[in-house]
Amino acid sequence: MMERTERLEARISGDMKSLVKEAAVLRGRSLSEFVVSAAVEKAEEVMAEEGCYWKLNAEESVAFVQRLLEDREPNSRFKQAFADHEEWVRG
């Protein structure tokens, strides 16, 4: 579990707080736990939709880094993609 050292504050209406608090109770969580988990879930959803990151487990992370560190000659598809990019950039 990650160490929680940062604070997050927000001003909301009484009705909004009552709604969120009731939902937290229904899930058996504290208000803070409920709000944080909902915010993190939504943030991860948005990041995934926008293609901003991948979620890799430890084994996948090691394999990914090893592939990045391999000293390999670019293949024909890479060379063509690079040429296409250069042409597109230079117009």
C-alpha positions as CSV (number, residue, x, y, z in Angstrom):
1,M,0.0,0.0,0.0
2,M,1.3,3.4,-0.9
3,E,2.1,5.9,1.9
4,R,-0.5,8.7,2.0
5,T,1.3,11.9,2.7
6,E,-0.5,14.4,0.4
7,R,-3.8,16.2,1.1
8,L,-6.6,16.9,-1.3
9,E,-9.3,19.4,-0.5
10,A,-12.5,20.4,-2.3
11,R,-15.5,22.6,-1.5
12,I,-18.9,21.0,-2.2
13,S,-22.5,21.7,-1.4
14,G,-24.3,20.1,1.5
15,D,-26.4,18.1,-0.9
16,M,-23.3,16.8,-2.8
17,K,-21.7,15.8,0.5
18,S,-24.8,14.0,1.7
19,L,-25.0,12.1,-1.6
20,V,-21.3,11.0,-1.5
21,K,-21.5,10.2,2.2
22,E,-24.6,8.0,1.7
23,A,-22.8,6.2,-1.2
24,A,-19.8,5.6,1.0
25,V,-21.9,4.1,3.7
26,L,-23.6,1.8,1.2
27,R,-20.1,0.6,0.2
28,G,-18.9,0.3,3.8
29,R,-16.2,2.8,3.4
30,S,-15.3,6.1,5.1
31,L,-16.1,9.3,3.2
32,S,-12.4,9.9,2.5
33,E,-11.8,6.3,1.3
34,F,-14.8,6.5,-1.0
35,V,-13.8,9.9,-2.5
36,V,-10.2,9.0,-3.0
37,S,-11.0,5.6,-4.6
38,A,-13.6,7.1,-6.9
39,A,-11.2,9.9,-8.0
40,V,-8.4,7.5,-8.6
41,E,-10.7,5.1,-10.6
42,K,-11.9,8.0,-12.8
43,A,-8.4,9.3,-13.3
44,E,-7.1,5.9,-14.4
45,E,-10.1,5.6,-16.8
46,V,-9.4,9.0,-18.3
47,M,-5.7,8.2,-18.7
48,A,-6.4,4.9,-20.3
49,E,-9.0,6.5,-22.7
50,E,-6.4,9.1,-23.7
51,G,-3.7,6.5,-24.1
52,C,-1.5,8.3,-21.6
53,Y,-0.1,5.2,-19.9
54,W,0.0,1.5,-19.7
55,K,-0.4,-0.5,-16.5
56,L,2.3,-3.2,-16.4
57,N,2.9,-5.8,-13.7
58,A,6.5,-6.4,-12.5
59,E,7.2,-9.1,-15.1
60,E,5.9,-7.0,-18.0
61,S,7.8,-4.0,-16.8
62,V,11.1,-6.0,-16.8
63,A,10.4,-7.4,-20.3
64,F,9.5,-3.9,-21.6
65,V,12.7,-2.4,-20.3
66,Q,14.8,-5.3,-21.6
67,R,13.4,-4.8,-25.1
68,L,14.1,-1.0,-24.9
69,L,17.7,-1.7,-24.0
70,E,18.3,-4.3,-26.7
71,D,20.8,-3.1,-29.3
72,R,19.0,-4.0,-32.5
73,E,19.1,-2.8,-36.1
74,P,15.9,-1.0,-37.2
75,N,13.7,-3.2,-39.4
76,S,12.1,-2.1,-42.7
77,R,8.8,-1.1,-41.1
78,F,10.6,1.2,-38.6
79,K,12.7,2.7,-41.4
80,Q,9.6,3.4,-43.5
81,A,7.7,4.9,-40.6
82,F,10.7,7.1,-39.8
83,A,10.9,8.2,-43.5
84,D,7.1,8.9,-43.6
85,H,7.4,10.9,-40.4
86,E,10.3,13.0,-41.8
87,E,8.3,13.7,-45.0
88,W,5.3,14.7,-43.0
89,V,7.2,17.0,-40.7
90,R,9.1,18.7,-43.5
91,G,5.9,19.0,-45.5
